[in-house]
């Protein structure tokens, strides 16, 4: 089962190192220098948005109840056996209708300007690594990669800590 990329928005400085690392990881070359020398224009699958007072890295959450799968009219958007939601190498071809883009509540699916089809995080940059390239590249550790069980355990721990703080504060 694939892990989840978690963003700690308060740590993001908007440097876009994650975007660059993602694009290079999805290129035919494997270094920035090689990509530039080859004139290749690789596509990123993570975006850093600027909102008032914050920088927000957005990528696909590979939702359990993925609306992009439900709204895909061709059936191209699907869940792989490892839990990753993708529109590549699926049971049918994507026709570029963008229903998945419009239905994603996180805005994590973007339009490929060349093909006019949607592209999104596919975690294919994990092939030879245990941690996604975007997470590895983040200088402030604003992106974390957690297995789902670890993420649930951390959420429970955080909830217990908040309850303890409230209880101790009101005592």
Secondary structure, DSSP 4 states (H G I P E B T S, - for coil): ---EEEE-GGG-----HHHHHHHHHTSSSSSHHHHHHHT-----S-EEEEETTEEEEE-----TT-HHHHH-SSS--EE-TTS-EESSSSSS------HHHHH-TT---EE-TTT--EE----GGGTT-SS-HHHHH-TT--EEEE-HHHHHHHHHHHHHHHHHHHHHHH-
